[in-house]
Amino acid sequence: MDHIRQQITSAFATPVLMRKVPELEAINPRLKEIVLEHETIRAQNVGSNIGGWQSDHDLMQWPEPEMQVFQQHLGQALQEMTSATVDDFPPEMDIIVTGWANTARNGTYTRAHSHDGSLWSAIYYVAAEPAPESHPHSGLLSFVDPRSGSRSAPKMQPPFGYRMDIQPEEGLLVVFPGYLLHEVHPYFGEDVRISLSANALLVPDMDVGET
């Protein structure tokens, strides 16, 4: 079968970047404090986070120095993802990044959704305790194949299957296309789970030049 596998390639691949970021992992305790401080003074934003708290989409304006470090590493990952996958990026378009914080406690989950209109979306895990043996899918991030009809064969081998599961880890950054449908399984844990999310939006360049 090896000679057959050598003739098979992947068409219409969906890029997903996953990397551990030691510089961010080192400041996760402070990032956790910052998010929990905002949670106590800010109303919950209605979103896909069922049972948890989600901030407004103004994370990029939070003034704390640690948030500036997060933005730097996020921006680097978004730039690398774009450079690796996009040819001749339209000069008339700008990328605007918006972000928000999420907290989840026991029983919280995120319903399946996508971020249509975004070039990239991202998730960074600030606090994510390991899944307990009794609930191995606790807090699992699942991506669903966006291609219609992809489930006609129920047990396609990786990477040709229709689902990709990622176990959250503290310090893990995930970047993926905004169109990619994703969900988070119910979280079962004693501690709060915290993540930072972002969308990279393509918008027309509003620079009108010198007057």
C-alpha positions as CSV (number, residue, x, y, z in Angstrom):
1,M,0.0,0.0,0.0
2,D,3.0,2.3,0.4
3,H,3.2,3.0,-3.3
4,I,-0.4,4.0,-3.4
5,R,0.0,6.4,-0.4
6,Q,2.9,8.0,-2.3
7,Q,0.5,8.9,-5.1
8,I,-2.0,10.6,-2.8
9,T,-1.7,14.3,-2.0
10,S,-3.8,16.7,0.0
11,A,-6.1,19.0,-2.0
12,F,-7.7,22.1,-0.5
13,A,-5.8,21.8,2.7
14,T,-6.8,23.9,5.7
15,P,-3.8,25.4,7.5
16,V,-3.7,25.2,11.3
17,L,-0.8,26.6,13.3
18,M,0.0,25.1,16.7
19,R,2.9,26.3,18.8
20,K,3.9,26.5,22.5
21,V,5.1,30.0,23.4
22,P,7.5,29.8,26.4
23,E,7.7,33.6,26.7
24,L,3.9,33.8,27.2
25,E,3.8,30.6,29.3
26,A,6.2,32.3,31.7
27,I,3.7,35.2,32.3
28,N,0.5,33.1,32.4
29,P,0.1,33.6,36.1
30,R,-0.1,37.4,35.6
31,L,-2.3,37.0,32.5
32,K,-4.6,34.9,34.6
33,E,-4.8,37.7,37.3
34,I,-5.5,40.3,34.6
35,V,-8.4,38.4,33.1
36,L,-10.0,37.6,36.4
37,E,-9.7,41.2,37.4
38,H,-11.6,42.3,34.3
39,E,-14.1,39.5,34.9
40,T,-15.1,41.0,38.2
41,I,-15.8,44.5,36.9
42,R,-17.1,43.9,33.4
43,A,-20.4,42.5,32.2
44,Q,-20.4,39.3,30.2
45,N,-20.5,39.7,26.5
46,V,-23.1,37.4,24.9
47,G,-21.3,35.0,22.6
48,S,-20.8,31.3,22.0
49,N,-19.3,30.6,25.4
50,I,-22.2,28.9,27.1
51,G,-22.1,29.2,30.9
52,G,-18.8,31.1,31.0
53,W,-17.7,34.7,30.7
54,Q,-16.5,36.5,27.6
55,S,-15.2,40.0,27.6
56,D,-16.0,42.7,25.0
57,H,-13.8,42.5,21.9
58,D,-11.4,45.2,23.1
59,L,-8.6,43.0,24.3
60,M,-6.1,44.7,22.1
61,Q,-6.8,47.9,24.0
62,W,-6.1,46.5,27.5
63,P,-3.2,48.5,28.9
64,E,-1.3,45.9,31.0
65,P,2.3,45.3,29.9
66,E,1.7,41.5,29.8
67,M,-1.1,42.0,27.2
68,Q,1.4,43.9,25.0
69,V,3.7,40.9,25.1
70,F,0.7,38.7,24.1
71,Q,0.0,41.0,21.2
72,Q,3.6,40.8,20.0
73,H,3.6,37.0,19.9
74,L,0.1,36.9,18.4
75,G,1.1,39.4,15.7
76,Q,4.2,37.4,14.8
77,A,2.2,34.2,14.5
78,L,-0.4,35.9,12.3
79,Q,2.3,37.4,10.1
80,E,4.0,34.0,9.7
81,M,0.8,32.2,8.9
82,T,-0.1,34.8,6.2
83,S,3.4,34.8,4.7
84,A,3.4,31.0,4.5
85,T,-0.1,30.6,2.9
86,V,-1.0,33.8,1.0
87,D,0.6,35.0,-2.3
88,D,0.6,38.7,-3.3
89,F,-1.4,40.0,-0.3
90,P,-3.7,42.7,-1.6
91,P,-2.0,46.1,-1.0
92,E,-5.3,47.8,-0.8
93,M,-6.3,45.7,2.3
94,D,-5.2,46.1,5.9
95,I,-5.4,43.5,8.7
96,I,-7.1,44.7,11.9
97,V,-6.9,42.4,14.9
98,T,-9.6,42.3,17.5
99,G,-9.6,40.1,20.6
100,W,-11.4,39.0,23.7
101,A,-10.9,37.0,26.9
102,N,-12.8,33.8,27.9
103,T,-13.2,32.1,31.3
104,A,-14.8,28.7,31.8
105,R,-15.7,26.8,34.9
106,N,-17.1,23.4,35.5
107,G,-19.9,22.6,33.0
108,T,-19.0,25.4,30.6
109,Y,-18.8,24.7,26.8
110,T,-18.7,26.6,23.5
111,R,-21.2,25.8,20.8
112,A,-20.0,25.1,17.3
113,H,-19.4,28.3,15.4
114,S,-17.1,30.0,12.9
115,H,-15.7,33.5,12.6
116,D,-16.8,34.2,9.0
117,G,-15.2,37.3,7.5
118,S,-11.9,36.8,9.4
119,L,-8.8,35.9,7.6
120,W,-7.4,34.2,10.7
121,S,-8.7,33.4,14.2
122,A,-6.6,32.5,17.2
123,I,-6.8,30.9,20.6
124,Y,-4.2,31.2,23.3
125,Y,-4.5,29.1,26.5
126,V,-3.6,31.0,29.7
127,A,-4.9,28.4,32.2
128,A,-5.9,24.9,31.2
129,E,-5.6,22.1,33.7
130,P,-5.3,18.6,32.2
131,A,-8.5,16.7,31.5
132,P,-9.5,14.3,34.3
133,E,-9.5,10.5,33.6
134,S,-13.3,10.5,34.1
135,H,-13.8,13.1,31.3
136,P,-11.0,12.7,28.7
137,H,-12.7,15.2,26.3
138,S,-12.9,17.9,29.0
139,G,-12.5,21.3,27.3
140,L,-11.3,19.6,24.0
141,L,-11.1,22.0,21.0
142,S,-12.6,20.4,17.9
143,F,-12.4,21.6,14.4
144,V,-14.9,20.3,11.8
145,D,-14.1,19.8,8.2
146,P,-15.7,22.7,6.2
147,R,-16.2,20.7,3.1
148,S,-19.8,19.6,2.3
149,G,-20.1,15.8,1.9
150,S,-16.8,15.1,3.7
151,R,-18.6,12.7,6.1
152,S,-19.7,10.2,3.4
153,A,-16.9,7.9,4.7
154,P,-17.1,7.7,8.5
155,K,-13.5,6.7,9.3
156,M,-11.2,8.6,7.0
157,Q,-7.6,8.4,8.1
158,P,-5.7,11.5,9.3
159,P,-5.2,14.0,7.8
160,F,-8.1,13.2,5.5
161,G,-10.8,12.9,8.3
162,Y,-13.5,15.4,9.0
163,R,-12.6,16.3,12.6
164,M,-9.4,17.5,14.3
165,D,-9.2,17.5,18.1
166,I,-6.7,19.6,20.1
167,Q,-6.2,19.2,23.8
168,P,-5.7,22.6,25.4
169,E,-2.4,23.2,27.1
170,E,-1.1,26.2,29.0
171,G,1.1,28.2,26.7
172,L,-0.4,26.8,23.5
173,L,-1.3,29.1,20.7
174,V,-3.5,27.9,17.8
175,V,-4.1,29.9,14.6
176,F,-6.7,28.8,12.0
177,P,-8.9,30.2,9.2
178,G,-11.9,32.2,10.4
179,Y,-14.2,30.1,8.3
180,L,-13.3,26.8,10.1
181,L,-16.2,25.6,12.2
182,H,-15.1,24.8,15.8
183,E,-16.4,24.0,19.2
184,V,-15.2,23.3,22.7
185,H,-16.5,20.3,24.6
186,P,-17.9,20.7,28.2
187,Y,-15.2,21.6,30.6
188,F,-14.9,19.6,33.8
189,G,-12.4,20.9,36.3
190,E,-11.9,22.5,39.7
191,D,-9.9,25.5,38.5
192,V,-11.0,28.2,36.0
193,R,-9.9,27.7,32.4
194,I,-8.8,30.9,30.7
195,S,-8.1,31.6,27.0
196,L,-7.5,34.7,24.9
197,S,-9.1,34.7,21.4
198,A,-8.6,37.0,18.4
199,N,-9.7,37.6,14.9
200,A,-7.6,39.1,12.1
201,L,-10.0,41.0,9.8
202,L,-9.3,42.1,6.3
203,V,-10.5,45.7,5.7
204,P,-10.0,48.2,2.9
205,D,-7.0,50.5,3.4
206,M,-8.5,53.8,4.5
207,D,-5.3,55.8,4.0
208,V,-6.2,58.6,1.5
209,G,-2.7,60.0,1.2
210,E,-1.5,63.5,1.8
211,T,-3.8,66.4,1.4
